[in-house]
Amino acid sequence: MGAVGGQIGYWLLRKVGTQGRSTHHGEGLDAVDTNLEQTFGEGFFDMIRGKTVLDFGCGAGAQAVEMARMGAVKVIGLDI
């Protein structure tokens, strides 16, 4: 088990985040519907833009990818 961080992790999140996604669950990272603005309210992406975000319980990391895609400078996913 390992972790990816720094510029490699940032590049990976940006690369995966540009592949698009659907709302069908159970088909991998691209299939997860993140609904972050619905969960945290309008302006959520404005609030995280340019900041480092720590995603506790990130699972496969779909929400972490979405936050990176929407402008977070750095996203750290932490899961069991």
Secondary structure, 3 states (H helix, E strand, C coil): CCCCCHHHHHHHHHHHHCCCCCCCCCCCHHHCCCCHHHHHCCCHHHHHCCCEEEEECCCCCHHHHHHHHCCCCEEEEECC
